[in-house]
Amino acid sequence: MSGTTQNTTGGPATGAQAVVQDAVDPARRPDVLLRVRREPGHEPSVWWNIGAFLGFSVVVVALLSFIP
């Protein structure tokens, strides 16, 4: 195969593989505003969001119970 390069799987290398290899995670881009960038594995638990939703829902229902 003259003129083509081989990748590790034995097939011809494509431009898409180079793009994927150089891709940057959009969540880690420095220009994204209002996002706390944490190291992988140190993200907050999803239970905080669930608890906040439930707490907010209870407060809304309690406040609406005062409306006749």
mmCIF file of the N, C-alpha and C atoms, coordinates in Angstrom:
data_MODEL
# 
_entry.id   MODEL 
# 
loop_
_atom_site.group_PDB 
_atom_site.id 
_atom_site.type_symbol 
_atom_site.label_atom_id 
_atom_site.label_alt_id 
_atom_site.label_comp_id 
_atom_site.label_asym_id 
_atom_site.label_entity_id 
_atom_site.label_seq_id 
_atom_site.pdbx_PDB_ins_code 
_atom_site.Cartn_x 
_atom_site.Cartn_y 
_atom_site.Cartn_z 
_atom_site.occupancy 
_atom_site.B_iso_or_equiv 
_atom_site.pdbx_formal_charge 
_atom_site.auth_seq_id 
_atom_site.auth_comp_id 
_atom_site.auth_asym_id 
_atom_site.auth_atom_id 
_atom_site.pdbx_PDB_model_num 
ATOM 1   N N  . MET A 1 1  ? 0.833   -1.178 0.000  1.00 0.00 ? 1  MET A N  1 
ATOM 2   C CA . MET A 1 1  ? 0.000   0.000  0.000  1.00 0.00 ? 1  MET A CA 1 
ATOM 3   C C  . MET A 1 1  ? 0.876   1.238  0.000  1.00 0.00 ? 1  MET A C  1 
ATOM 4   N N  . SER A 1 2  ? 1.196   1.702  -1.091 1.00 0.00 ? 2  SER A N  1 
ATOM 5   C CA . SER A 1 2  ? 2.035   2.888  -1.151 1.00 0.00 ? 2  SER A CA 1 
ATOM 6   C C  . SER A 1 2  ? 1.171   4.139  -1.047 1.00 0.00 ? 2  SER A C  1 
ATOM 7   N N  . GLY A 1 3  ? 1.660   5.141  -0.300 1.00 0.00 ? 3  GLY A N  1 
ATOM 8   C CA . GLY A 1 3  ? 0.971   6.418  -0.202 1.00 0.00 ? 3  GLY A CA 1 
ATOM 9   C C  . GLY A 1 3  ? -0.045  6.503  0.920  1.00 0.00 ? 3  GLY A C  1 
ATOM 10  N N  . THR A 1 4  ? -0.306  5.433  1.643  1.00 0.00 ? 4  THR A N  1 
ATOM 11  C CA . THR A 1 4  ? -1.239  5.505  2.767  1.00 0.00 ? 4  THR A CA 1 
ATOM 12  C C  . THR A 1 4  ? -0.506  5.103  4.037  1.00 0.00 ? 4  THR A C  1 
ATOM 13  N N  . THR A 1 5  ? -0.984  5.627  5.139  1.00 0.00 ? 5  THR A N  1 
ATOM 14  C CA . THR A 1 5  ? -0.396  5.252  6.425  1.00 0.00 ? 5  THR A CA 1 
ATOM 15  C C  . THR A 1 5  ? -1.329  4.287  7.117  1.00 0.00 ? 5  THR A C  1 
ATOM 16  N N  . GLN A 1 6  ? -0.771  3.480  7.962  1.00 0.00 ? 6  GLN A N  1 
ATOM 17  C CA . GLN A 1 6  ? -1.558  2.484  8.685  1.00 0.00 ? 6  GLN A CA 1 
ATOM 18  C C  . GLN A 1 6  ? -1.734  2.934  10.132 1.00 0.00 ? 6  GLN A C  1 
ATOM 19  N N  . ASN A 1 7  ? -2.918  2.665  10.674 1.00 0.00 ? 7  ASN A N  1 
ATOM 20  C CA . ASN A 1 7  ? -3.131  2.949  12.093 1.00 0.00 ? 7  ASN A CA 1 
ATOM 21  C C  . ASN A 1 7  ? -2.898  1.678  12.893 1.00 0.00 ? 7  ASN A C  1 
ATOM 22  N N  . THR A 1 8  ? -3.172  1.719  14.186 1.00 0.00 ? 8  THR A N  1 
ATOM 23  C CA . THR A 1 8  ? -2.866  0.579  15.050 1.00 0.00 ? 8  THR A CA 1 
ATOM 24  C C  . THR A 1 8  ? -3.772  -0.615 14.782 1.00 0.00 ? 8  THR A C  1 
ATOM 25  N N  . THR A 1 9  ? -4.951  -0.407 14.165 1.00 0.00 ? 9  THR A N  1 
ATOM 26  C CA . THR A 1 9  ? -5.854  -1.525 13.896 1.00 0.00 ? 9  THR A CA 1 
ATOM 27  C C  . THR A 1 9  ? -5.576  -2.176 12.555 1.00 0.00 ? 9  THR A C  1 
ATOM 28  N N  . GLY A 1 10 ? -4.661  -1.624 11.792 1.00 0.00 ? 10 GLY A N  1 
ATOM 29  C CA . GLY A 1 10 ? -4.289  -2.242 10.537 1.00 0.00 ? 10 GLY A CA 1 
ATOM 30  C C  . GLY A 1 10 ? -4.963  -1.626 9.321  1.00 0.00 ? 10 GLY A C  1 
ATOM 31  N N  . GLY A 1 11 ? -5.987  -0.799 9.520  1.00 0.00 ? 11 GLY A N  1 
ATOM 32  C CA . GLY A 1 11 ? -6.659  -0.142 8.404  1.00 0.00 ? 11 GLY A CA 1 
ATOM 33  C C  . GLY A 1 11 ? -5.993  1.178  8.068  1.00 0.00 ? 11 GLY A C  1 
ATOM 34  N N  . PRO A 1 12 ? -6.396  1.793  6.983  1.00 0.00 ? 12 PRO A N  1 
ATOM 35  C CA . PRO A 1 12 ? -5.807  3.087  6.628  1.00 0.00 ? 12 PRO A CA 1 
ATOM 36  C C  . PRO A 1 12 ? -6.212  4.174  7.621  1.00 0.00 ? 12 PRO A C  1 
ATOM 37  N N  . ALA A 1 13 ? -5.292  5.075  7.927  1.00 0.00 ? 13 ALA A N  1 
ATOM 38  C CA . ALA A 1 13 ? -5.559  6.178  8.843  1.00 0.00 ? 13 ALA A CA 1 
ATOM 39  C C  . ALA A 1 13 ? -6.422  7.219  8.144  1.00 0.00 ? 13 ALA A C  1 
ATOM 40  N N  . THR A 1 14 ? -7.325  7.805  8.872  1.00 0.00 ? 14 THR A N  1 
ATOM 41  C CA . THR A 1 14 ? -8.195  8.832  8.301  1.00 0.00 ? 14 THR A CA 1 
ATOM 42  C C  . THR A 1 14 ? -8.032  10.126 9.075  1.00 0.00 ? 14 THR A C  1 
ATOM 43  N N  . GLY A 1 15 ? -8.506  11.214 8.497  1.00 0.00 ? 15 GLY A N  1 
ATOM 44  C CA . GLY A 1 15 ? -8.457  12.509 9.155  1.00 0.00 ? 15 GLY A CA 1 
ATOM 45  C C  . GLY A 1 15 ? -9.343  12.557 10.380 1.00 0.00 ? 15 GLY A C  1 
ATOM 46  N N  . ALA A 1 16 ? -10.426 11.782 10.382 1.00 0.00 ? 16 ALA A N  1 
ATOM 47  C CA . ALA A 1 16 ? -11.338 11.780 11.528 1.00 0.00 ? 16 ALA A CA 1 
ATOM 48  C C  . ALA A 1 16 ? -10.643 11.271 12.777 1.00 0.00 ? 16 ALA A C  1 
ATOM 49  N N  . GLN A 1 17 ? -9.752  10.311 12.624 1.00 0.00 ? 17 GLN A N  1 
ATOM 50  C CA . GLN A 1 17 ? -9.046  9.790  13.789 1.00 0.00 ? 17 GLN A CA 1 
ATOM 51  C C  . GLN A 1 17 ? -8.148  10.856 14.400 1.00 0.00 ? 17 GLN A C  1 
ATOM 52  N N  . ALA A 1 18 ? -7.527  11.673 13.572 1.00 0.00 ? 18 ALA A N  1 
ATOM 53  C CA . ALA A 1 18 ? -6.680  12.742 14.076 1.00 0.00 ? 18 ALA A CA 1 
ATOM 54  C C  . ALA A 1 18 ? -7.525  13.796 14.795 1.00 0.00 ? 18 ALA A C  1 
ATOM 55  N N  . VAL A 1 19 ? -8.703  14.090 14.285 1.00 0.00 ? 19 VAL A N  1 
ATOM 56  C CA . VAL A 1 19 ? -9.583  15.069 14.918 1.00 0.00 ? 19 VAL A CA 1 
ATOM 57  C C  . VAL A 1 19 ? -10.051 14.561 16.270 1.00 0.00 ? 19 VAL A C  1 
ATOM 58  N N  . VAL A 1 20 ? -10.450 13.310 16.340 1.00 0.00 ? 20 VAL A N  1 
ATOM 59  C CA . VAL A 1 20 ? -10.911 12.739 17.599 1.00 0.00 ? 20 VAL A CA 1 
ATOM 60  C C  . VAL A 1 20 ? -9.762  12.689 18.600 1.00 0.00 ? 20 VAL A C  1 
ATOM 61  N N  . GLN A 1 21 ? -8.585  12.388 18.152 1.00 0.00 ? 21 GLN A N  1 
ATOM 62  C CA . GLN A 1 21 ? -7.438  12.299 19.046 1.00 0.00 ? 21 GLN A CA 1 
ATOM 63  C C  . GLN A 1 21 ? -7.104  13.665 19.646 1.00 0.00 ? 21 GLN A C  1 
ATOM 64  N N  . ASP A 1 22 ? -7.282  14.742 18.891 1.00 0.00 ? 22 ASP A N  1 
ATOM 65  C CA . ASP A 1 22 ? -6.964  16.091 19.361 1.00 0.00 ? 22 ASP A CA 1 
ATOM 66  C C  . ASP A 1 22 ? -8.174  16.800 19.965 1.00 0.00 ? 22 ASP A C  1 
ATOM 67  N N  . ALA A 1 23 ? -9.307  16.109 20.101 1.00 0.00 ? 23 ALA A N  1 
ATOM 68  C CA . ALA A 1 23 ? -10.523 16.752 20.596 1.00 0.00 ? 23 ALA A CA 1 
ATOM 69  C C  . ALA A 1 23 ? -10.367 17.163 22.058 1.00 0.00 ? 23 ALA A C  1 
ATOM 70  N N  . VAL A 1 24 ? -11.018 18.279 22.392 1.00 0.00 ? 24 VAL A N  1 
ATOM 71  C CA . VAL A 1 24 ? -11.020 18.789 23.758 1.00 0.00 ? 24 VAL A CA 1 
ATOM 72  C C  . VAL A 1 24 ? -12.426 18.625 24.309 1.00 0.00 ? 24 VAL A C  1 
ATOM 73  N N  . ASP A 1 25 ? -12.523 18.150 25.545 1.00 0.00 ? 25 ASP A N  1 
ATOM 74  C CA . ASP A 1 25 ? -13.815 17.997 26.199 1.00 0.00 ? 25 ASP A CA 1 
ATOM 75  C C  . ASP A 1 25 ? -14.465 19.374 26.327 1.00 0.00 ? 25 ASP A C  1 
ATOM 76  N N  . PRO A 1 26 ? -15.677 19.593 25.760 1.00 0.00 ? 26 PRO A N  1 
ATOM 77  C CA . PRO A 1 26 ? -16.304 20.920 25.829 1.00 0.00 ? 26 PRO A CA 1 
ATOM 78  C C  . PRO A 1 26 ? -16.541 21.395 27.255 1.00 0.00 ? 26 PRO A C  1 
ATOM 79  N N  . ALA A 1 27 ? -16.723 20.491 28.185 1.00 0.00 ? 27 ALA A N  1 
ATOM 80  C CA . ALA A 1 27 ? -16.945 20.881 29.581 1.00 0.00 ? 27 ALA A CA 1 
ATOM 81  C C  . ALA A 1 27 ? -15.677 21.443 30.209 1.00 0.00 ? 27 ALA A C  1 
ATOM 82  N N  . ARG A 1 28 ? -14.534 21.202 29.612 1.00 0.00 ? 28 ARG A N  1 
ATOM 83  C CA . ARG A 1 28 ? -13.264 21.661 30.184 1.00 0.00 ? 28 ARG A CA 1 
ATOM 84  C C  . ARG A 1 28 ? -12.680 22.857 29.427 1.00 0.00 ? 28 ARG A C  1 
ATOM 85  N N  . ARG A 1 29 ? -13.449 23.414 28.476 1.00 0.00 ? 29 ARG A N  1 
ATOM 86  C CA . ARG A 1 29 ? -12.939 24.569 27.748 1.00 0.00 ? 29 ARG A CA 1 
ATOM 87  C C  . ARG A 1 29 ? -12.790 25.753 28.686 1.00 0.00 ? 29 ARG A C  1 
ATOM 88  N N  . PRO A 1 30 ? -11.730 26.537 28.552 1.00 0.00 ? 30 PRO A N  1 
ATOM 89  C CA . PRO A 1 30 ? -11.521 27.655 29.470 1.00 0.00 ? 30 PRO A CA 1 
ATOM 90  C C  . PRO A 1 30 ? -12.483 28.816 29.235 1.00 0.00 ? 30 PRO A C  1 
ATOM 91  N N  . ASP A 1 31 ? -13.148 28.872 28.087 1.00 0.00 ? 31 ASP A N  1 
ATOM 92  C CA . ASP A 1 31 ? -14.016 30.015 27.796 1.00 0.00 ? 31 ASP A CA 1 
ATOM 93  C C  . ASP A 1 31 ? -15.473 29.789 28.217 1.00 0.00 ? 31 ASP A C  1 
ATOM 94  N N  . VAL A 1 32 ? -15.776 28.674 28.857 1.00 0.00 ? 32 VAL A N  1 
ATOM 95  C CA . VAL A 1 32 ? -17.138 28.421 29.308 1.00 0.00 ? 32 VAL A CA 1 
ATOM 96  C C  . VAL A 1 32 ? -17.341 29.163 30.621 1.00 0.00 ? 32 VAL A C  1 
ATOM 97  N N  . LEU A 1 33 ? -18.350 30.036 30.664 1.00 0.00 ? 33 LEU A N  1 
ATOM 98  C CA . LEU A 1 33 ? -18.586 30.858 31.844 1.00 0.00 ? 33 LEU A CA 1 
ATOM 99  C C  . LEU A 1 33 ? -19.417 30.105 32.878 1.00 0.00 ? 33 LEU A C  1 
ATOM 100 N N  . LEU A 1 34 ? -19.300 30.539 34.131 1.00 0.00 ? 34 LEU A N  1 
ATOM 101 C CA . LEU A 1 34 ? -20.118 30.052 35.237 1.00 0.00 ? 34 LEU A CA 1 
ATOM 102 C C  . LEU A 1 34 ? -20.023 28.539 35.422 1.00 0.00 ? 34 LEU A C  1 
ATOM 103 N N  . ARG A 1 35 ? -18.845 28.001 35.250 1.00 0.00 ? 35 ARG A N  1 
ATOM 104 C CA . ARG A 1 35 ? -18.665 26.565 35.445 1.00 0.00 ? 35 ARG A CA 1 
ATOM 105 C C  . ARG A 1 35 ? -17.432 26.345 36.313 1.00 0.00 ? 35 ARG A C  1 
ATOM 106 N N  . VAL A 1 36 ? -17.599 25.562 37.346 1.00 0.00 ? 36 VAL A N  1 
ATOM 107 C CA . VAL A 1 36 ? -16.468 25.238 38.207 1.00 0.00 ? 36 VAL A CA 1 
ATOM 108 C C  . VAL A 1 36 ? -15.759 24.041 37.599 1.00 0.00 ? 36 VAL A C  1 
ATOM 109 N N  . ARG A 1 37 ? -14.494 24.209 37.344 1.00 0.00 ? 37 ARG A N  1 
ATOM 110 C CA . ARG A 1 37 ? -13.730 23.133 36.727 1.00 0.00 ? 37 ARG A CA 1 
ATOM 111 C C  . ARG A 1 37 ? -13.058 22.319 37.818 1.00 0.00 ? 37 ARG A C  1 
ATOM 112 N N  . ARG A 1 38 ? -13.503 21.092 37.991 1.00 0.00 ? 38 ARG A N  1 
ATOM 113 C CA . ARG A 1 38 ? -12.950 20.211 39.007 1.00 0.00 ? 38 ARG A CA 1 
ATOM 114 C C  . ARG A 1 38 ? -12.185 19.084 38.331 1.00 0.00 ? 38 ARG A C  1 
ATOM 115 N N  . GLU A 1 39 ? -11.294 18.518 39.084 1.00 0.00 ? 39 GLU A N  1 
ATOM 116 C CA . GLU A 1 39 ? -10.531 17.378 38.579 1.00 0.00 ? 39 GLU A CA 1 
ATOM 117 C C  . GLU A 1 39 ? -11.475 16.198 38.368 1.00 0.00 ? 39 GLU A C  1 
ATOM 118 N N  . PRO A 1 40 ? -11.200 15.344 37.406 1.00 0.00 ? 40 PRO A N  1 
ATOM 119 C CA . PRO A 1 40 ? -12.044 14.159 37.205 1.00 0.00 ? 40 PRO A CA 1 
ATOM 120 C C  . PRO A 1 40 ? -12.086 13.311 38.475 1.00 0.00 ? 40 PRO A C  1 
ATOM 121 N N  . GLY A 1 41 ? -13.284 12.905 38.850 1.00 0.00 ? 41 GLY A N  1 
ATOM 122 C CA . GLY A 1 41 ? -13.467 12.112 40.048 1.00 0.00 ? 41 GLY A CA 1 
ATOM 123 C C  . GLY A 1 41 ? -13.818 12.925 41.278 1.00 0.00 ? 41 GLY A C  1 
ATOM 124 N N  . HIS A 1 42 ? -13.754 14.264 41.184 1.00 0.00 ? 42 HIS A N  1 
ATOM 125 C CA . HIS A 1 42 ? -14.069 15.127 42.318 1.00 0.00 ? 42 HIS A CA 1 
ATOM 126 C C  . HIS A 1 42 ? -15.332 15.940 42.080 1.00 0.00 ? 42 HIS A C  1 
ATOM 127 N N  . GLU A 1 43 ? -16.199 15.459 41.219 1.00 0.00 ? 43 GLU A N  1 
ATOM 128 C CA . GLU A 1 43 ? -17.449 16.154 40.961 1.00 0.00 ? 43 GLU A CA 1 
ATOM 129 C C  . GLU A 1 43 ? -18.405 15.931 42.131 1.00 0.00 ? 43 GLU A C  1 
ATOM 130 N N  . PRO A 1 44 ? -19.307 16.889 42.384 1.00 0.00 ? 44 PRO A N  1 
ATOM 131 C CA . PRO A 1 44 ? -20.274 16.688 43.480 1.00 0.00 ? 44 PRO A CA 1 
ATOM 132 C C  . PRO A 1 44 ? -21.255 15.570 43.135 1.00 0.00 ? 44 PRO A C  1 
ATOM 133 N N  . SER A 1 45 ? -21.817 14.985 44.162 1.00 0.00 ? 45 SER A N  1 
ATOM 134 C CA . SER A 1 45 ? -22.770 13.895 43.977 1.00 0.00 ? 45 SER A CA 1 
ATOM 135 C C  . SER A 1 45 ? -24.064 14.413 43.369 1.00 0.00 ? 45 SER A C  1 
ATOM 136 N N  . VAL A 1 46 ? -24.709 13.603 42.542 1.00 0.00 ? 46 VAL A N  1 
ATOM 137 C CA . VAL A 1 46 ? -25.995 13.990 41.950 1.00 0.00 ? 46 VAL A CA 1 
ATOM 138 C C  . VAL A 1 46 ? -27.083 14.065 43.008 1.00 0.00 ? 46 VAL A C  1 
ATOM 139 N N  . TRP A 1 47 ? -26.862 13.460 44.157 1.00 0.00 ? 47 TRP A N  1 
ATOM 140 C CA . TRP A 1 47 ? -27.857 13.513 45.232 1.00 0.00 ? 47 TRP A CA 1 
ATOM 141 C C  . TRP A 1 47 ? -28.042 14.924 45.764 1.00 0.00 ? 47 TRP A C  1 
ATOM 142 N N  . TRP A 1 48 ? -27.031 15.797 45.633 1.00 0.00 ? 48 TRP A N  1 
ATOM 143 C CA . TRP A 1 48 ? -27.194 17.194 46.015 1.00 0.00 ? 48 TRP A CA 1 
ATOM 144 C C  . TRP A 1 48 ? -28.262 17.857 45.153 1.00 0.00 ? 48 TRP A C  1 
ATOM 145 N N  . ASN A 1 49 ? -28.250 17.584 43.860 1.00 0.00 ? 49 ASN A N  1 
ATOM 146 C CA . ASN A 1 49 ? -29.261 18.164 42.963 1.00 0.00 ? 49 ASN A CA 1 
ATOM 147 C C  . ASN A 1 49 ? -30.646 17.605 43.266 1.00 0.00 ? 49 ASN A C  1 
ATOM 148 N N  . ILE A 1 50 ? -30.722 16.328 43.539 1.00 0.00 ? 50 ILE A N  1 
ATOM 149 C CA . ILE A 1 50 ? -32.017 15.715 43.854 1.00 0.00 ? 50 ILE A CA 1 
ATOM 150 C C  . ILE A 1 50 ? -32.561 16.292 45.154 1.00 0.00 ? 50 ILE A C  1 
ATOM 151 N N  . GLY A 1 51 ? -31.712 16.415 46.168 1.00 0.00 ? 51 GLY A N  1 
ATOM 152 C CA . GLY A 1 51 ? -32.133 16.985 47.446 1.00 0.00 ? 51 GLY A CA 1 
ATOM 153 C C  . GLY A 1 51 ? -32.556 18.436 47.319 1.00 0.00 ? 51 GLY A C  1 
ATOM 154 N N  . ALA A 1 52 ? -31.826 19.214 46.507 1.00 0.00 ? 52 ALA A N  1 
ATOM 155 C CA . ALA A 1 52 ? -32.188 20.616 46.302 1.00 0.00 ? 52 ALA A CA 1 
ATOM 156 C C  . ALA A 1 52 ? -33.538 20.722 45.592 1.00 0.00 ? 52 ALA A C  1 
ATOM 157 N N  . PHE A 1 53 ? -33.784 19.870 44.624 1.00 0.00 ? 53 PHE A N  1 
ATOM 158 C CA . PHE A 1 53 ? -35.065 19.874 43.923 1.00 0.00 ? 53 PHE A CA 1 
ATOM 159 C C  . PHE A 1 53 ? -36.205 19.538 44.879 1.00 0.00 ? 53 PHE A C  1 
ATOM 160 N N  . LEU A 1 54 ? -36.016 18.508 45.682 1.00 0.00 ? 54 LEU A N  1 
ATOM 161 C CA . LEU A 1 54 ? -37.060 18.113 46.627 1.00 0.00 ? 54 LEU A CA 1 
ATOM 162 C C  . LEU A 1 54 ? -37.294 19.207 47.666 1.00 0.00 ? 54 LEU A C  1 
ATOM 163 N N  . GLY A 1 55 ? -36.227 19.791 48.182 1.00 0.00 ? 55 GLY A N  1 
ATOM 164 C CA . GLY A 1 55 ? -36.367 20.870 49.160 1.00 0.00 ? 55 GLY A CA 1 
ATOM 165 C C  . GLY A 1 55 ? -37.082 22.078 48.581 1.00 0.00 ? 55 GLY A C  1 
ATOM 166 N N  . PHE A 1 56 ? -36.717 22.459 47.375 1.00 0.00 ? 56 PHE A N  1 
ATOM 167 C CA . PHE A 1 56 ? -37.368 23.588 46.715 1.00 0.00 ? 56 PHE A CA 1 
ATOM 168 C C  . PHE A 1 56 ? -38.838 23.285 46.457 1.00 0.00 ? 56 PHE A C  1 
ATOM 169 N N  . SER A 1 57 ? -39.140 22.063 46.043 1.00 0.00 ? 57 SER A N  1 
ATOM 170 C CA . SER A 1 57 ? -40.533 21.680 45.798 1.00 0.00 ? 57 SER A CA 1 
ATOM 171 C C  . SER A 1 57 ? -41.360 21.751 47.076 1.00 0.00 ? 57 SER A C  1 
ATOM 172 N N  . VAL A 1 58 ? -40.793 21.315 48.192 1.00 0.00 ? 58 VAL A N  1 
ATOM 173 C CA . VAL A 1 58 ? -41.508 21.374 49.472 1.00 0.00 ? 58 VAL A CA 1 
ATOM 174 C C  . VAL A 1 58 ? -41.778 22.828 49.867 1.00 0.00 ? 58 VAL A C  1 
ATOM 175 N N  . VAL A 1 59 ? -40.801 23.695 49.667 1.00 0.00 ? 59 VAL A N  1 
ATOM 176 C CA . VAL A 1 59 ? -40.984 25.114 50.006 1.00 0.00 ? 59 VAL A CA 1 
ATOM 177 C C  . VAL A 1 59 ? -42.067 25.733 49.128 1.00 0.00 ? 59 VAL A C  1 
ATOM 178 N N  . VAL A 1 60 ? -42.079 25.441 47.842 1.00 0.00 ? 60 VAL A N  1 
ATOM 179 C CA . VAL A 1 60 ? -43.098 25.991 46.942 1.00 0.00 ? 60 VAL A CA 1 
ATOM 180 C C  . VAL A 1 60 ? -44.487 25.506 47.334 1.00 0.00 ? 60 VAL A C  1 
ATOM 181 N N  . VAL A 1 61 ? -44.623 24.224 47.610 1.00 0.00 ? 61 VAL A N  1 
ATOM 182 C CA . VAL A 1 61 ? -45.931 23.687 48.009 1.00 0.00 ? 61 VAL A CA 1 
ATOM 183 C C  . VAL A 1 61 ? -46.375 24.304 49.330 1.00 0.00 ? 61 VAL A C  1 
ATOM 184 N N  . ALA A 1 62 ? -45.448 24.476 50.272 1.00 0.00 ? 62 ALA A N  1 
ATOM 185 C CA . ALA A 1 62 ? -45.788 25.087 51.562 1.00 0.00 ? 62 ALA A CA 1 
ATOM 186 C C  . ALA A 1 62 ? -46.242 26.529 51.375 1.00 0.00 ? 62 ALA A C  1 
ATOM 187 N N  . LEU A 1 63 ? -45.559 27.273 50.525 1.00 0.00 ? 63 LEU A N  1 
ATOM 188 C CA . LEU A 1 63 ? -45.955 28.666 50.279 1.00 0.00 ? 63 LEU A CA 1 
ATOM 189 C C  . LEU A 1 63 ? -47.291 28.742 49.545 1.00 0.00 ? 63 LEU A C  1 
ATOM 190 N N  . LEU A 1 64 ? -47.529 27.838 48.618 1.00 0.00 ? 64 LEU A N  1 
ATOM 191 C CA . LEU A 1 64 ? -48.797 27.851 47.885 1.00 0.00 ? 64 LEU A CA 1 
ATOM 192 C C  . LEU A 1 64 ? -49.959 27.419 48.767 1.00 0.00 ? 64 LEU A C  1 
ATOM 193 N N  . SER A 1 65 ? -49.674 26.712 49.843 1.00 0.00 ? 65 SER A N  1 
ATOM 194 C CA . SER A 1 65 ? -50.763 26.286 50.720 1.00 0.00 ? 65 SER A CA 1 
ATOM 195 C C  . SER A 1 65 ? -51.375 27.468 51.479 1.00 0.00 ? 65 SER A C  1 
ATOM 196 N N  . PHE A 1 66 ? -50.655 28.601 51.535 1.00 0.00 ? 66 PHE A N  1 
ATOM 197 C CA . PHE A 1 66 ? -51.195 29.795 52.190 1.00 0.00 ? 66 PHE A CA 1 
ATOM 198 C C  . PHE A 1 66 ? -52.150 30.580 51.290 1.00 0.00 ? 66 PHE A C  1 
ATOM 199 N N  . ILE A 1 67 ? -52.150 30.275 50.004 1.00 0.00 ? 67 ILE A N  1 
ATOM 200 C CA . ILE A 1 67 ? -53.051 30.970 49.072 1.00 0.00 ? 67 ILE A CA 1 
ATOM 201 C C  . ILE A 1 67 ? -54.398 30.268 49.097 1.00 0.00 ? 67 ILE A C  1 
ATOM 202 N N  . PRO A 1 68 ? -55.485 31.029 49.410 1.00 0.00 ? 68 PRO A N  1 
ATOM 203 C CA . PRO A 1 68 ? -56.810 30.381 49.493 1.00 0.00 ? 68 PRO A CA 1 
ATOM 204 C C  . PRO A 1 68 ? -57.348 29.975 48.131 1.00 0.00 ? 68 PRO A C  1 
# 
